[in-house]
Amino acid sequence: MITDLYLDQTLDFLRDLPKSAKVTINGAETEHDIFRTLVEGQTIKHFVYLSNETGVISSAKLIDAQQRDLQTKTYNVTKGPDGFTIVFVTELKIEEA
């Protein structure tokens, strides 16, 4: 049986591992802070908010403190002057073998 402690500690680790995101807009990669992190059950959502940038968003990467890619997304979205939120979603599933 997998204990709640094991599950909770794993969720905490995955929640805290990402430190920022790199977003490519008009071919230029810029780093952005994580705006908010939400844990709902076994799902973790990291929100990155873009405000002033405009242009074509082609990719976004969630990265850790050592600048390693954790999760990547490909886009083809034109961002105007309004804000834009990128959400990285991770669902944890642990099963005994």
C-alpha positions in Angstrom: 0.0 0.0 0.0 1.3 3.4 -0.9 1.0 5.8 2.1 -0.4 9.3 2.1 3.0 10.5 3.4 4.8 9.1 0.3 2.2 10.7 -2.0 2.2 14.0 -0.2 6.0 14.3 -0.2 6.2 13.5 -3.9 3.6 16.1 -4.7 5.5 18.7 -2.6 8.7 17.9 -4.5 7.0 18.3 -7.9 5.3 21.5 -6.8 8.5 23.1 -5.7 10.9 21.8 -8.4 10.0 24.4 -11.2 11.5 27.8 -10.6 10.5 29.7 -13.8 9.6 29.4 -17.4 11.3 30.3 -20.7 8.9 31.5 -23.4 9.8 32.1 -27.0 8.0 35.1 -28.5 8.9 36.2 -32.1 12.0 33.9 -32.0 13.4 35.5 -28.8 13.5 33.4 -25.6 12.7 35.3 -22.3 12.5 34.0 -18.8 9.3 34.6 -16.7 8.4 33.9 -13.1 5.8 31.4 -12.1 2.8 33.5 -11.2 1.0 30.9 -9.2 1.1 27.2 -8.3 -2.1 25.3 -7.5 -2.4 21.7 -6.2 -5.7 20.1 -6.6 -5.7 16.4 -5.5 -2.9 14.8 -7.4 -2.8 17.6 -10.1 -0.2 20.4 -10.0 -0.7 23.5 -12.1 2.0 26.1 -12.6 0.7 29.4 -14.1 3.0 31.8 -16.0 1.5 35.2 -16.8 2.7 37.3 -19.8 1.7 40.9 -19.7 3.7 43.4 -21.9 5.1 41.1 -24.6 3.4 41.0 -28.0 4.0 38.7 -31.0 3.9 35.0 -31.9 4.4 32.6 -29.0 6.0 29.5 -30.4 7.1 27.6 -27.2 7.2 27.6 -23.5 9.4 25.6 -21.1 9.1 25.0 -17.4 12.6 25.0 -15.9 14.2 24.2 -12.6 16.9 26.2 -10.7 19.7 24.7 -12.8 17.9 25.8 -16.0 17.0 22.3 -17.0 13.8 21.7 -19.0 11.1 20.0 -17.0 8.1 20.4 -19.3 7.7 21.9 -22.8 4.8 23.2 -24.8 4.6 24.1 -28.5 2.4 27.0 -29.5 1.4 29.0 -32.5 -0.5 31.9 -30.8 -0.3 35.6 -31.6 -0.4 37.6 -28.3 -1.6 41.1 -28.5 -1.5 43.8 -25.8 -3.7 41.9 -23.4 -2.4 39.4 -20.9 -1.8 35.7 -21.6 -1.6 32.9 -19.2 0.4 29.7 -19.8 -0.5 26.7 -17.6 1.7 23.7 -17.1 -0.3 20.8 -15.8 1.2 17.7 -14.2 -0.9 14.8 -12.9 0.7 12.4 -10.5 -0.2 8.8 -10.7 1.6 6.3 -8.4 0.7 2.7 -8.5 2.2 -0.3 -6.8 3.7 -2.9 -9.2 
